[in-house]
Amino acid sequence: MSGLTAGRPSRTGSNTAKTLSILAGDEKPARVNFELAQSKHRALKAYAASQGKTIKELLTDYIDQLPLDV
């Protein structure tokens, strides 16, 4: 037997922890969209990759560090 199994890749354990952590809170996620010059996007993407993160992870970490007393 080849060891391959049928199923959706998104159902694997690697994404389960992230999905559960999002669902654990009562807040619904909100989408943030904005225009950015292509050169700035490339620079941001390269920086995020150099940190081993996605742009989403990089920006989320930055926002988490802001003193947001709302």
C-alpha positions, 0 to 999 in steps of 0.5 A: 500500500502506498500510504496515501489516503483520500480526503481534503488537505484542509482537513489535516491536523496542521490547519486544525489548531489555527482554525480552532483558535479562531473559533475559540473566541466570540469575535467574527473575523473581519476582512481588511482590504486596501490598495498598495503600490506593487513595489511596496507589496513586493517589499512587504512580501519579501520581508514577511518571507524573511521572517518566516511569516505570511503578510497576514501573520506579520500584520496581525502580530503588528496589530497585536502589539499596538496599544489599542485601549478601545 
